[in-house]
Amino acid sequence: MAKINFLPTRDWVVLPLVKKEKTDSGIILTGNAEKNLRTNILEVVAAGPTCATIKEGDTVMIHPTSEGLIIDLDEGQFVMVNEFMICGVIPQ
């Protein structure tokens, strides 16, 4: 899990922004094609202080049609979503 120098407020959750530039078989993706291969199961990098059920380090499933806020930090690009956009936590 990436450590970041950013603390979200309220119920915001920070997740890694996973982009695929090519498929497992080696096809290079361009344009909007990469959006179809993004995963919706991610590990929480940071969680705001009012998150009721989500904490840093949880593996969560995001609703596939949710849109998040993309943020650029020194550590890379991340996506922020509100806790209500998370469908559930995957037990480890």
PyMOL Python script that loads the backbone (N, CA, C, O; Angstrom):
from pymol import cmd

cmd.read_pdbstr("""\
ATOM      1  N   MET A   1       0.841  -1.176   0.000  1.00  0.00           N
ATOM      2  CA  MET A   1       0.000   0.000   0.000  1.00  0.00           C
ATOM      3  C   MET A   1       0.888   1.242   0.000  1.00  0.00           C
ATOM      4  O   MET A   1       1.855   1.327   0.758  1.00  0.00           O
ATOM      5  N   ALA A   2       0.554   2.192  -0.848  1.00  0.00           N
ATOM      6  CA  ALA A   2       1.318   3.433  -0.942  1.00  0.00           C
ATOM      7  C   ALA A   2       1.013   4.332   0.258  1.00  0.00           C
ATOM      8  O   ALA A   2      -0.141   4.461   0.667  1.00  0.00           O
ATOM      9  N   LYS A   3       2.032   4.937   0.806  1.00  0.00           N
ATOM     10  CA  LYS A   3       1.854   5.930   1.860  1.00  0.00           C
ATOM     11  C   LYS A   3       1.831   7.292   1.186  1.00  0.00           C
ATOM     12  O   LYS A   3       2.674   7.578   0.335  1.00  0.00           O
ATOM     13  N   ILE A   4       0.878   8.133   1.558  1.00  0.00           N
ATOM     14  CA  ILE A   4       0.783   9.446   0.943  1.00  0.00           C
ATOM     15  C   ILE A   4       0.840  10.530   2.002  1.00  0.00           C
ATOM     16  O   ILE A   4       0.549  10.297   3.175  1.00  0.00           O
ATOM     17  N   ASN A   5       1.220  11.711   1.564  1.00  0.00           N
ATOM     18  CA  ASN A   5       1.292  12.866   2.441  1.00  0.00           C
ATOM     19  C   ASN A   5       0.030  13.701   2.219  1.00  0.00           C
ATOM     20  O   ASN A   5       0.093  14.826   1.722  1.00  0.00           O
ATOM     21  N   PHE A   6      -1.117  13.128   2.597  1.00  0.00           N
ATOM     22  CA  PHE A   6      -2.411  13.769   2.371  1.00  0.00           C
ATOM     23  C   PHE A   6      -3.420  13.147   3.320  1.00  0.00           C
ATOM     24  O   PHE A   6      -3.492  11.923   3.428  1.00  0.00           O
ATOM     25  N   LEU A   7      -4.199  13.966   4.008  1.00  0.00           N
ATOM     26  CA  LEU A   7      -5.234  13.468   4.912  1.00  0.00           C
ATOM     27  C   LEU A   7      -6.582  13.964   4.414  1.00  0.00           C
ATOM     28  O   LEU A   7      -6.847  15.166   4.456  1.00  0.00           O
ATOM     29  N   PRO A   8      -7.446  13.058   3.941  1.00  0.00           N
ATOM     30  CA  PRO A   8      -8.763  13.490   3.474  1.00  0.00           C
ATOM     31  C   PRO A   8      -9.633  13.945   4.639  1.00  0.00           C
ATOM     32  O   PRO A   8      -9.442  13.517   5.777  1.00  0.00           O
ATOM     33  N   THR A   9     -10.588  14.815   4.341  1.00  0.00           N
ATOM     34  CA  THR A   9     -11.518  15.287   5.358  1.00  0.00           C
ATOM     35  C   THR A   9     -12.822  14.506   5.285  1.00  0.00           C
ATOM     36  O   THR A   9     -13.064  13.772   4.327  1.00  0.00           O
ATOM     37  N   ARG A  10     -13.647  14.670   6.292  1.00  0.00           N
ATOM     38  CA  ARG A  10     -14.979  14.054   6.393  1.00  0.00           C
ATOM     39  C   ARG A  10     -14.975  12.586   6.001  1.00  0.00           C
ATOM     40  O   ARG A  10     -14.221  11.796   6.569  1.00  0.00           O
ATOM     41  N   ASP A  11     -15.816  12.211   5.028  1.00  0.00           N
ATOM     42  CA  ASP A  11     -15.945  10.796   4.659  1.00  0.00           C
ATOM     43  C   ASP A  11     -15.299  10.486   3.315  1.00  0.00           C
ATOM     44  O   ASP A  11     -15.717   9.552   2.630  1.00  0.00           O
ATOM     45  N   TRP A  12     -14.293  11.252   2.933  1.00  0.00           N
ATOM     46  CA  TRP A  12     -13.574  10.992   1.684  1.00  0.00           C
ATOM     47  C   TRP A  12     -12.610   9.828   1.872  1.00  0.00           C
ATOM     48  O   TRP A  12     -11.998   9.672   2.928  1.00  0.00           O
ATOM     49  N   VAL A  13     -12.489   9.022   0.836  1.00  0.00           N
ATOM     50  CA  VAL A  13     -11.597   7.864   0.835  1.00  0.00           C
ATOM     51  C   VAL A  13     -10.664   8.004  -0.355  1.00  0.00           C
ATOM     52  O   VAL A  13     -11.114   8.291  -1.464  1.00  0.00           O
ATOM     53  N   VAL A  14      -9.361   7.803  -0.138  1.00  0.00           N
ATOM     54  CA  VAL A  14      -8.362   7.902  -1.208  1.00  0.00           C
ATOM     55  C   VAL A  14      -7.957   6.493  -1.639  1.00  0.00           C
ATOM     56  O   VAL A  14      -7.620   5.643  -0.815  1.00  0.00           O
ATOM     57  N   LEU A  15      -7.999   6.271  -2.952  1.00  0.00           N
ATOM     58  CA  LEU A  15      -7.681   4.971  -3.540  1.00  0.00           C
ATOM     59  C   LEU A  15      -6.644   5.167  -4.642  1.00  0.00           C
ATOM     60  O   LEU A  15      -6.563   6.248  -5.225  1.00  0.00           O
ATOM     61  N   PRO A  16      -5.852   4.138  -4.933  1.00  0.00           N
ATOM     62  CA  PRO A  16      -4.892   4.279  -6.032  1.00  0.00           C
ATOM     63  C   PRO A  16      -5.637   4.373  -7.357  1.00  0.00           C
ATOM     64  O   PRO A  16      -6.673   3.734  -7.541  1.00  0.00           O
ATOM     65  N   LEU A  17      -5.110   5.170  -8.275  1.00  0.00           N
ATOM     66  CA  LEU A  17      -5.680   5.261  -9.622  1.00  0.00           C
ATOM     67  C   LEU A  17      -4.975   4.219 -10.471  1.00  0.00           C
ATOM     68  O   LEU A  17      -3.796   4.362 -10.796  1.00  0.00           O
ATOM     69  N   VAL A  18      -5.701   3.172 -10.826  1.00  0.00           N
ATOM     70  CA  VAL A  18      -5.125   2.065 -11.581  1.00  0.00           C
ATOM     71  C   VAL A  18      -5.465   2.253 -13.046  1.00  0.00           C
ATOM     72  O   VAL A  18      -6.633   2.274 -13.433  1.00  0.00           O
ATOM     73  N   LYS A  19      -4.424   2.388 -13.855  1.00  0.00           N
ATOM     74  CA  LYS A  19      -4.617   2.525 -15.296  1.00  0.00           C
ATOM     75  C   LYS A  19      -3.912   1.382 -15.991  1.00  0.00           C
ATOM     76  O   LYS A  19      -2.796   1.008 -15.629  1.00  0.00           O
ATOM     77  N   LYS A  20      -4.565   0.841 -16.979  1.00  0.00           N
ATOM     78  CA  LYS A  20      -3.929  -0.185 -17.805  1.00  0.00           C
ATOM     79  C   LYS A  20      -3.619   0.440 -19.151  1.00  0.00           C
ATOM     80  O   LYS A  20      -4.495   1.021 -19.791  1.00  0.00           O
ATOM     81  N   GLU A  21      -2.378   0.320 -19.576  1.00  0.00           N
ATOM     82  CA  GLU A  21      -1.994   0.848 -20.877  1.00  0.00           C
ATOM     83  C   GLU A  21      -1.975  -0.233 -21.938  1.00  0.00           C
ATOM     84  O   GLU A  21      -1.961   0.054 -23.135  1.00  0.00           O
ATOM     85  N   LYS A  22      -1.974  -1.499 -21.483  1.00  0.00           N
ATOM     86  CA  LYS A  22      -2.121  -2.594 -22.431  1.00  0.00           C
ATOM     87  C   LYS A  22      -2.770  -3.781 -21.740  1.00  0.00           C
ATOM     88  O   LYS A  22      -2.692  -3.932 -20.521  1.00  0.00           O
ATOM     89  N   THR A  23      -3.414  -4.624 -22.548  1.00  0.00           N
ATOM     90  CA  THR A  23      -4.109  -5.788 -22.025  1.00  0.00           C
ATOM     91  C   THR A  23      -3.100  -6.861 -21.637  1.00  0.00           C
ATOM     92  O   THR A  23      -1.916  -6.758 -21.958  1.00  0.00           O
ATOM     93  N   ASP A  24      -3.580  -7.896 -20.939  1.00  0.00           N
ATOM     94  CA  ASP A  24      -2.714  -9.003 -20.547  1.00  0.00           C
ATOM     95  C   ASP A  24      -2.106  -9.701 -21.762  1.00  0.00           C
ATOM     96  O   ASP A  24      -1.024 -10.283 -21.669  1.00  0.00           O
ATOM     97  N   SER A  25      -2.795  -9.644 -22.895  1.00  0.00           N
ATOM     98  CA  SER A  25      -2.277 -10.285 -24.108  1.00  0.00           C
ATOM     99  C   SER A  25      -1.367  -9.366 -24.916  1.00  0.00           C
ATOM    100  O   SER A  25      -0.848  -9.776 -25.954  1.00  0.00           O
ATOM    101  N   GLY A  26      -1.163  -8.113 -24.451  1.00  0.00           N
ATOM    102  CA  GLY A  26      -0.213  -7.218 -25.090  1.00  0.00           C
ATOM    103  C   GLY A  26      -0.798  -6.169 -26.010  1.00  0.00           C
ATOM    104  O   GLY A  26      -0.043  -5.431 -26.643  1.00  0.00           O
ATOM    105  N   ILE A  27      -2.123  -6.073 -26.109  1.00  0.00           N
ATOM    106  CA  ILE A  27      -2.735  -5.062 -26.965  1.00  0.00           C
ATOM    107  C   ILE A  27      -2.613  -3.709 -26.280  1.00  0.00           C
ATOM    108  O   ILE A  27      -3.029  -3.552 -25.132  1.00  0.00           O
ATOM    109  N   ILE A  28      -2.042  -2.729 -26.982  1.00  0.00           N
ATOM    110  CA  ILE A  28      -1.869  -1.380 -26.439  1.00  0.00           C
ATOM    111  C   ILE A  28      -3.198  -0.645 -26.537  1.00  0.00           C
ATOM    112  O   ILE A  28      -3.827  -0.615 -27.595  1.00  0.00           O
ATOM    113  N   LEU A  29      -3.619  -0.050 -25.421  1.00  0.00           N
ATOM    114  CA  LEU A  29      -4.901   0.646 -25.362  1.00  0.00           C
ATOM    115  C   LEU A  29      -4.700   2.136 -25.595  1.00  0.00           C
ATOM    116  O   LEU A  29      -3.735   2.722 -25.105  1.00  0.00           O
ATOM    117  N   THR A  30      -5.604   2.743 -26.336  1.00  0.00           N
ATOM    118  CA  THR A  30      -5.554   4.181 -26.574  1.00  0.00           C
ATOM    119  C   THR A  30      -6.932   4.770 -26.308  1.00  0.00           C
ATOM    120  O   THR A  30      -7.937   4.059 -26.301  1.00  0.00           O
ATOM    121  N   GLY A  31      -6.961   6.067 -26.093  1.00  0.00           N
ATOM    122  CA  GLY A  31      -8.235   6.753 -25.913  1.00  0.00           C
ATOM    123  C   GLY A  31      -9.015   6.248 -24.714  1.00  0.00           C
ATOM    124  O   GLY A  31      -8.460   6.058 -23.632  1.00  0.00           O
ATOM    125  N   ASN A  32     -10.313   6.032 -24.916  1.00  0.00           N
ATOM    126  CA  ASN A  32     -11.203   5.617 -23.831  1.00  0.00           C
ATOM    127  C   ASN A  32     -11.199   4.114 -23.586  1.00  0.00           C
ATOM    128  O   ASN A  32     -11.871   3.645 -22.667  1.00  0.00           O
ATOM    129  N   ALA A  33     -10.475   3.364 -24.367  1.00  0.00           N
ATOM    130  CA  ALA A  33     -10.471   1.906 -24.211  1.00  0.00           C
ATOM    131  C   ALA A  33      -9.966   1.486 -22.840  1.00  0.00           C
ATOM    132  O   ALA A  33     -10.435   0.489 -22.290  1.00  0.00           O
ATOM    133  N   GLU A  34      -9.015   2.231 -22.278  1.00  0.00           N
ATOM    134  CA  GLU A  34      -8.465   1.849 -20.974  1.00  0.00           C
ATOM    135  C   GLU A  34      -9.500   1.923 -19.864  1.00  0.00           C
ATOM    136  O   GLU A  34      -9.376   1.203 -18.874  1.00  0.00           O
ATOM    137  N   LYS A  35     -10.512   2.764 -19.991  1.00  0.00           N
ATOM    138  CA  LYS A  35     -11.529   2.889 -18.944  1.00  0.00           C
ATOM    139  C   LYS A  35     -12.257   1.580 -18.711  1.00  0.00           C
ATOM    140  O   LYS A  35     -12.661   1.290 -17.585  1.00  0.00           O
ATOM    141  N   ASN A  36     -12.430   0.794 -19.745  1.00  0.00           N
ATOM    142  CA  ASN A  36     -13.159  -0.465 -19.619  1.00  0.00           C
ATOM    143  C   ASN A  36     -12.375  -1.521 -18.855  1.00  0.00           C
ATOM    144  O   ASN A  36     -12.961  -2.506 -18.406  1.00  0.00           O
ATOM    145  N   LEU A  37     -11.076  -1.349 -18.695  1.00  0.00           N
ATOM    146  CA  LEU A  37     -10.267  -2.358 -18.026  1.00  0.00           C
ATOM    147  C   LEU A  37      -9.839  -1.949 -16.624  1.00  0.00           C
ATOM    148  O   LEU A  37      -9.047  -2.656 -16.001  1.00  0.00           O
ATOM    149  N   ARG A  38     -10.329  -0.847 -16.117  1.00  0.00           N
ATOM    150  CA  ARG A  38      -9.996  -0.446 -14.750  1.00  0.00           C
ATOM    151  C   ARG A  38     -10.702  -1.367 -13.778  1.00  0.00           C
ATOM    152  O   ARG A  38     -11.811  -1.835 -14.033  1.00  0.00           O
ATOM    153  N   THR A  39     -10.053  -1.616 -12.676  1.00  0.00           N
ATOM    154  CA  THR A  39     -10.644  -2.484 -11.660  1.00  0.00           C
ATOM    155  C   THR A  39     -11.482  -1.663 -10.691  1.00  0.00           C
ATOM    156  O   THR A  39     -11.231  -0.472 -10.507  1.00  0.00           O
ATOM    157  N   ASN A  40     -12.463  -2.284 -10.080  1.00  0.00           N
ATOM    158  CA  ASN A  40     -13.241  -1.589  -9.058  1.00  0.00           C
ATOM    159  C   ASN A  40     -12.997  -2.204  -7.676  1.00  0.00           C
ATOM    160  O   ASN A  40     -13.749  -1.947  -6.735  1.00  0.00           O
ATOM    161  N   ILE A  41     -11.941  -3.018  -7.563  1.00  0.00           N
ATOM    162  CA  ILE A  41     -11.526  -3.563  -6.273  1.00  0.00           C
ATOM    163  C   ILE A  41     -10.149  -2.987  -5.969  1.00  0.00           C
ATOM    164  O   ILE A  41      -9.171  -3.274  -6.659  1.00  0.00           O
ATOM    165  N   LEU A  42     -10.094  -2.169  -4.923  1.00  0.00           N
ATOM    166  CA  LEU A  42      -8.883  -1.401  -4.629  1.00  0.00           C
ATOM    167  C   LEU A  42      -8.599  -1.392  -3.128  1.00  0.00           C
ATOM    168  O   LEU A  42      -9.480  -1.651  -2.308  1.00  0.00           O
ATOM    169  N   GLU A  43      -7.348  -1.087  -2.794  1.00  0.00           N
ATOM    170  CA  GLU A  43      -6.947  -0.980  -1.392  1.00  0.00           C
ATOM    171  C   GLU A  43      -6.976   0.486  -0.967  1.00  0.00           C
ATOM    172  O   GLU A  43      -6.439   1.347  -1.664  1.00  0.00           O
ATOM    173  N   VAL A  44      -7.597   0.769   0.165  1.00  0.00           N
ATOM    174  CA  VAL A  44      -7.736   2.133   0.669  1.00  0.00           C
ATOM    175  C   VAL A  44      -6.377   2.661   1.111  1.00  0.00           C
ATOM    176  O   VAL A  44      -5.693   2.040   1.925  1.00  0.00           O
ATOM    177  N   VAL A  45      -5.993   3.811   0.566  1.00  0.00           N
ATOM    178  CA  VAL A  45      -4.720   4.447   0.903  1.00  0.00           C
ATOM    179  C   VAL A  45      -4.895   5.366   2.114  1.00  0.00           C
ATOM    180  O   VAL A  45      -4.013   5.443   2.970  1.00  0.00           O
ATOM    181  N   ALA A  46      -6.034   6.062   2.185  1.00  0.00           N
ATOM    182  CA  ALA A  46      -6.325   6.949   3.315  1.00  0.00           C
ATOM    183  C   ALA A  46      -7.837   7.096   3.430  1.00  0.00           C
ATOM    184  O   ALA A  46      -8.555   7.040   2.432  1.00  0.00           O
ATOM    185  N   ALA A  47      -8.312   7.284   4.658  1.00  0.00           N
ATOM    186  CA  ALA A  47      -9.742   7.466   4.900  1.00  0.00           C
ATOM    187  C   ALA A  47      -9.940   8.650   5.833  1.00  0.00           C
ATOM    188  O   ALA A  47      -9.185   8.838   6.787  1.00  0.00           O
ATOM    189  N   GLY A  48     -10.966   9.447   5.546  1.00  0.00           N
ATOM    190  CA  GLY A  48     -11.269  10.618   6.359  1.00  0.00           C
ATOM    191  C   GLY A  48     -11.724  10.250   7.758  1.00  0.00           C
ATOM    192  O   GLY A  48     -12.083   9.100   8.009  1.00  0.00           O
ATOM    193  N   PRO A  49     -11.715  11.215   8.675  1.00  0.00           N
ATOM    194  CA  PRO A  49     -12.009  10.953  10.086  1.00  0.00           C
ATOM    195  C   PRO A  49     -13.451  10.545  10.382  1.00  0.00           C
ATOM    196  O   PRO A  49     -13.714   9.954  11.429  1.00  0.00           O
ATOM    197  N   THR A  50     -14.386  10.846   9.488  1.00  0.00           N
ATOM    198  CA  THR A  50     -15.781  10.472   9.775  1.00  0.00           C
ATOM    199  C   THR A  50     -16.226   9.221   9.015  1.00  0.00           C
ATOM    200  O   THR A  50     -17.416   8.909   8.994  1.00  0.00           O
ATOM    201  N   CYS A  51     -15.306   8.514   8.401  1.00  0.00           N
ATOM    202  CA  CYS A  51     -15.665   7.247   7.750  1.00  0.00           C
ATOM    203  C   CYS A  51     -16.102   6.256   8.820  1.00  0.00           C
ATOM    204  O   CYS A  51     -15.368   5.994   9.774  1.00  0.00           O
ATOM    205  N   ALA A  52     -17.301   5.707   8.655  1.00  0.00           N
ATOM    206  CA  ALA A  52     -17.864   4.834   9.684  1.00  0.00           C
ATOM    207  C   ALA A  52     -17.383   3.394   9.564  1.00  0.00           C
ATOM    208  O   ALA A  52     -17.182   2.733  10.583  1.00  0.00           O
ATOM    209  N   THR A  53     -17.193   2.893   8.350  1.00  0.00           N
ATOM    210  CA  THR A  53     -16.885   1.476   8.174  1.00  0.00           C
ATOM    211  C   THR A  53     -15.615   1.209   7.383  1.00  0.00           C
ATOM    212  O   THR A  53     -15.178   0.062   7.294  1.00  0.00           O
ATOM    213  N   ILE A  54     -15.022   2.229   6.814  1.00  0.00           N
ATOM    214  CA  ILE A  54     -13.843   2.069   5.960  1.00  0.00           C
ATOM    215  C   ILE A  54     -12.632   2.643   6.667  1.00  0.00           C
ATOM    216  O   ILE A  54     -12.697   3.715   7.268  1.00  0.00           O
ATOM    217  N   LYS A  55     -11.502   1.903   6.587  1.00  0.00           N
ATOM    218  CA  LYS A  55     -10.262   2.417   7.176  1.00  0.00           C
ATOM    219  C   LYS A  55      -9.092   2.149   6.228  1.00  0.00           C
ATOM    220  O   LYS A  55      -9.201   1.344   5.303  1.00  0.00           O
ATOM    221  N   GLU A  56      -8.002   2.817   6.463  1.00  0.00           N
ATOM    222  CA  GLU A  56      -6.795   2.641   5.658  1.00  0.00           C
ATOM    223  C   GLU A  56      -6.374   1.174   5.663  1.00  0.00           C
ATOM    224  O   GLU A  56      -6.352   0.531   6.713  1.00  0.00           O
ATOM    225  N   GLY A  57      -6.044   0.653   4.494  1.00  0.00           N
ATOM    226  CA  GLY A  57      -5.609  -0.725   4.363  1.00  0.00           C
ATOM    227  C   GLY A  57      -6.715  -1.696   3.974  1.00  0.00           C
ATOM    228  O   GLY A  57      -6.424  -2.822   3.570  1.00  0.00           O
ATOM    229  N   ASP A  58      -7.983  -1.284   4.088  1.00  0.00           N
ATOM    230  CA  ASP A  58      -9.094  -2.146   3.672  1.00  0.00           C
ATOM    231  C   ASP A  58      -9.060  -2.359   2.161  1.00  0.00           C
ATOM    232  O   ASP A  58      -8.666  -1.464   1.414  1.00  0.00           O
ATOM    233  N   THR A  59      -9.468  -3.528   1.718  1.00  0.00           N
ATOM    234  CA  THR A  59      -9.688  -3.784   0.296  1.00  0.00           C
ATOM    235  C   THR A  59     -11.181  -3.649   0.070  1.00  0.00           C
ATOM    236  O   THR A  59     -11.981  -4.350   0.689  1.00  0.00           O
ATOM    237  N   VAL A  60     -11.552  -2.735  -0.830  1.00  0.00           N
ATOM    238  CA  VAL A  60     -12.964  -2.404  -1.015  1.00  0.00           C
ATOM    239  C   VAL A  60     -13.393  -2.571  -2.460  1.00  0.00           C
ATOM    240  O   VAL A  60     -12.570  -2.588  -3.375  1.00  0.00           O
ATOM    241  N   MET A  61     -14.715  -2.695  -2.647  1.00  0.00           N
ATOM    242  CA  MET A  61     -15.294  -2.725  -3.984  1.00  0.00           C
ATOM    243  C   MET A  61     -16.078  -1.430  -4.175  1.00  0.00           C
ATOM    244  O   MET A  61     -16.974  -1.101  -3.399  1.00  0.00           O
ATOM    245  N   ILE A  62     -15.714  -0.712  -5.226  1.00  0.00           N
ATOM    246  CA  ILE A  62     -16.391   0.539  -5.578  1.00  0.00           C
ATOM    247  C   ILE A  62     -17.479   0.224  -6.592  1.00  0.00           C
ATOM    248  O   ILE A  62     -17.302  -0.645  -7.445  1.00  0.00           O
ATOM    249  N   HIS A  63     -18.591   0.917  -6.504  1.00  0.00           N
ATOM    250  CA  HIS A  63     -19.633   0.737  -7.508  1.00  0.00           C
ATOM    251  C   HIS A  63     -19.038   1.088  -8.876  1.00  0.00           C
ATOM    252  O   HIS A  63     -18.426   2.146  -9.025  1.00  0.00           O
ATOM    253  N   PRO A  64     -19.209   0.215  -9.874  1.00  0.00           N
ATOM    254  CA  PRO A  64     -18.532   0.397 -11.164  1.00  0.00           C
ATOM    255  C   PRO A  64     -18.901   1.670 -11.919  1.00  0.00           C
ATOM    256  O   PRO A  64     -18.133   2.112 -12.774  1.00  0.00           O
ATOM    257  N   THR A  65     -20.054   2.271 -11.629  1.00  0.00           N
ATOM    258  CA  THR A  65     -20.412   3.499 -12.342  1.00  0.00           C
ATOM    259  C   THR A  65     -20.067   4.758 -11.550  1.00  0.00           C
ATOM    260  O   THR A  65     -20.359   5.864 -12.005  1.00  0.00           O
ATOM    261  N   SER A  66     -19.458   4.615 -10.385  1.00  0.00           N
ATOM    262  CA  SER A  66     -19.086   5.772  -9.567  1.00  0.00           C
ATOM    263  C   SER A  66     -17.981   6.574 -10.243  1.00  0.00           C
ATOM    264  O   SER A  66     -17.063   6.024 -10.851  1.00  0.00           O
ATOM    265  N   GLU A  67     -18.100   7.868 -10.119  1.00  0.00           N
ATOM    266  CA  GLU A  67     -17.039   8.743 -10.600  1.00  0.00           C
ATOM    267  C   GLU A  67     -16.355   9.345  -9.396  1.00  0.00           C
ATOM    268  O   GLU A  67     -17.004   9.728  -8.423  1.00  0.00           O
ATOM    269  N   GLY A  68     -15.040   9.425  -9.466  1.00  0.00           N
ATOM    270  CA  GLY A  68     -14.277   9.972  -8.361  1.00  0.00           C
ATOM    271  C   GLY A  68     -13.526  11.215  -8.777  1.00  0.00           C
ATOM    272  O   GLY A  68     -13.511  11.592  -9.949  1.00  0.00           O
ATOM    273  N   LEU A  69     -12.910  11.838  -7.811  1.00  0.00           N
ATOM    274  CA  LEU A  69     -12.099  13.025  -8.017  1.00  0.00           C
ATOM    275  C   LEU A  69     -10.654  12.587  -8.141  1.00  0.00           C
ATOM    276  O   LEU A  69     -10.096  12.036  -7.192  1.00  0.00           O
ATOM    277  N   ILE A  70     -10.035  12.818  -9.288  1.00  0.00           N
ATOM    278  CA  ILE A  70      -8.637  12.432  -9.487  1.00  0.00           C
ATOM    279  C   ILE A  70      -7.752  13.522  -8.917  1.00  0.00           C
ATOM    280  O   ILE A  70      -7.918  14.701  -9.230  1.00  0.00           O
ATOM    281  N   ILE A  71      -6.796  13.111  -8.064  1.00  0.00           N
ATOM    282  CA  ILE A  71      -5.877  14.070  -7.450  1.00  0.00           C
ATOM    283  C   ILE A  71      -4.439  13.691  -7.790  1.00  0.00           C
ATOM    284  O   ILE A  71      -4.090  12.513  -7.869  1.00  0.00           O
ATOM    285  N   ASP A  72      -3.628  14.702  -7.986  1.00  0.00           N
ATOM    286  CA  ASP A  72      -2.202  14.521  -8.255  1.00  0.00           C
ATOM    287  C   ASP A  72      -1.424  14.874  -6.997  1.00  0.00           C
ATOM    288  O   ASP A  72      -1.478  16.013  -6.532  1.00  0.00           O
ATOM    289  N   LEU A  73      -0.710  13.918  -6.450  1.00  0.00           N
ATOM    290  CA  LEU A  73       0.134  14.134  -5.283  1.00  0.00           C
ATOM    291  C   LEU A  73       1.570  13.811  -5.666  1.00  0.00           C
ATOM    292  O   LEU A  73       1.819  13.266  -6.741  1.00  0.00           O
ATOM    293  N   ASP A  74       2.507  14.140  -4.801  1.00  0.00           N
ATOM    294  CA  ASP A  74       3.913  13.814  -5.064  1.00  0.00           C
ATOM    295  C   ASP A  74       4.106  12.323  -5.294  1.00  0.00           C
ATOM    296  O   ASP A  74       4.980  11.916  -6.059  1.00  0.00           O
ATOM    297  N   GLU A  75       3.291  11.509  -4.632  1.00  0.00           N
ATOM    298  CA  GLU A  75       3.423  10.049  -4.717  1.00  0.00           C
ATOM    299  C   GLU A  75       2.763   9.462  -5.965  1.00  0.00           C
ATOM    300  O   GLU A  75       2.909   8.267  -6.222  1.00  0.00           O
ATOM    301  N   GLY A  76       2.048  10.262  -6.742  1.00  0.00           N
ATOM    302  CA  GLY A  76       1.387   9.791  -7.953  1.00  0.00           C
ATOM    303  C   GLY A  76      -0.052  10.263  -8.033  1.00  0.00           C
ATOM    304  O   GLY A  76      -0.457  11.180  -7.318  1.00  0.00           O
ATOM    305  N   GLN A  77      -0.823   9.627  -8.910  1.00  0.00           N
ATOM    306  CA  GLN A  77      -2.228   9.973  -9.070  1.00  0.00           C
ATOM    307  C   GLN A  77      -3.092   9.022  -8.248  1.00  0.00           C
ATOM    308  O   GLN A  77      -2.830   7.822  -8.166  1.00  0.00           O
ATOM    309  N   PHE A  78      -4.127   9.595  -7.643  1.00  0.00           N
ATOM    310  CA  PHE A  78      -5.059   8.842  -6.821  1.00  0.00           C
ATOM    311  C   PHE A  78      -6.466   9.296  -7.160  1.00  0.00           C
ATOM    312  O   PHE A  78      -6.661  10.327  -7.805  1.00  0.00           O
ATOM    313  N   VAL A  79      -7.438   8.525  -6.724  1.00  0.00           N
ATOM    314  CA  VAL A  79      -8.837   8.900  -6.908  1.00  0.00           C
ATOM    315  C   VAL A  79      -9.497   8.971  -5.539  1.00  0.00           C
ATOM    316  O   VAL A  79      -9.261   8.127  -4.674  1.00  0.00           O
ATOM    317  N   MET A  80     -10.326   9.991  -5.357  1.00  0.00           N
ATOM    318  CA  MET A  80     -11.057  10.153  -4.103  1.00  0.00           C
ATOM    319  C   MET A  80     -12.538   9.916  -4.357  1.00  0.00           C
ATOM    320  O   MET A  80     -13.101  10.425  -5.326  1.00  0.00           O
ATOM    321  N   VAL A  81     -13.163   9.140  -3.478  1.00  0.00           N
ATOM    322  CA  VAL A  81     -14.607   8.900  -3.531  1.00  0.00           C
ATOM    323  C   VAL A  81     -15.165   9.078  -2.127  1.00  0.00           C
ATOM    324  O   VAL A  81     -14.433   8.992  -1.141  1.00  0.00           O
ATOM    325  N   ASN A  82     -16.460   9.325  -2.048  1.00  0.00           N
ATOM    326  CA  ASN A  82     -17.105   9.364  -0.741  1.00  0.00           C
ATOM    327  C   ASN A  82     -17.373   7.941  -0.269  1.00  0.00           C
ATOM    328  O   ASN A  82     -17.530   7.027  -1.078  1.00  0.00           O
ATOM    329  N   GLU A  83     -17.422   7.766   1.027  1.00  0.00           N
ATOM    330  CA  GLU A  83     -17.613   6.434   1.602  1.00  0.00           C
ATOM    331  C   GLU A  83     -18.880   5.752   1.080  1.00  0.00           C
ATOM    332  O   GLU A  83     -18.898   4.528   0.946  1.00  0.00           O
ATOM    333  N   PHE A  84     -19.936   6.507   0.785  1.00  0.00           N
ATOM    334  CA  PHE A  84     -21.185   5.885   0.330  1.00  0.00           C
ATOM    335  C   PHE A  84     -21.050   5.247  -1.054  1.00  0.00           C
ATOM    336  O   PHE A  84     -21.911   4.459  -1.444  1.00  0.00           O
ATOM    337  N   MET A  85     -19.993   5.565  -1.806  1.00  0.00           N
ATOM    338  CA  MET A  85     -19.775   4.975  -3.123  1.00  0.00           C
ATOM    339  C   MET A  85     -19.133   3.583  -3.042  1.00  0.00           C
ATOM    340  O   MET A  85     -18.990   2.893  -4.051  1.00  0.00           O
ATOM    341  N   ILE A  86     -18.757   3.190  -1.839  1.00  0.00           N
ATOM    342  CA  ILE A  86     -18.119   1.893  -1.639  1.00  0.00           C
ATOM    343  C   ILE A  86     -19.206   0.862  -1.330  1.00  0.00           C
ATOM    344  O   ILE A  86     -19.999   1.031  -0.404  1.00  0.00           O
ATOM    345  N   CYS A  87     -19.223  -0.204  -2.124  1.00  0.00           N
ATOM    346  CA  CYS A  87     -20.250  -1.246  -1.978  1.00  0.00           C
ATOM    347  C   CYS A  87     -19.978  -2.148  -0.777  1.00  0.00           C
ATOM    348  O   CYS A  87     -20.913  -2.638  -0.143  1.00  0.00           O
ATOM    349  N   GLY A  88     -18.703  -2.370  -0.462  1.00  0.00           N
ATOM    350  CA  GLY A  88     -18.386  -3.246   0.657  1.00  0.00           C
ATOM    351  C   GLY A  88     -16.893  -3.461   0.809  1.00  0.00           C
ATOM    352  O   GLY A  88     -16.093  -3.080  -0.046  1.00  0.00           O
ATOM    353  N   VAL A  89     -16.546  -4.084   1.921  1.00  0.00           N
ATOM    354  CA  VAL A  89     -15.163  -4.405   2.251  1.00  0.00           C
ATOM    355  C   VAL A  89     -14.944  -5.895   1.985  1.00  0.00           C
ATOM    356  O   VAL A  89     -15.780  -6.723   2.347  1.00  0.00           O
ATOM    357  N   ILE A  90     -13.833  -6.227   1.361  1.00  0.00           N
ATOM    358  CA  ILE A  90     -13.504  -7.618   1.081  1.00  0.00           C
ATOM    359  C   ILE A  90     -12.628  -8.121   2.236  1.00  0.00           C
ATOM    360  O   ILE A  90     -11.527  -7.607   2.437  1.00  0.00           O
ATOM    361  N   PRO A  91     -13.099  -9.117   2.996  1.00  0.00           N
ATOM    362  CA  PRO A  91     -12.315  -9.628   4.138  1.00  0.00           C
ATOM    363  C   PRO A  91     -10.975 -10.217   3.682  1.00  0.00           C
ATOM    364  O   PRO A  91     -10.857 -10.779   2.593  1.00  0.00           O
ATOM    365  N   GLN A  92      -9.991 -10.073   4.536  1.00  0.00           N
ATOM    366  CA  GLN A  92      -8.665 -10.596   4.191  1.00  0.00           C
ATOM    367  C   GLN A  92      -8.290 -11.741   5.071  1.00  0.00           C
ATOM    368  O   GLN A  92      -7.205 -12.305   4.922  1.00  0.00           O
TER     369      GLN A  92
END
""", "prot")
cmd.dss("prot")
cmd.show_as("cartoon", "prot")
cmd.util.cbc("prot")
cmd.orient("prot")
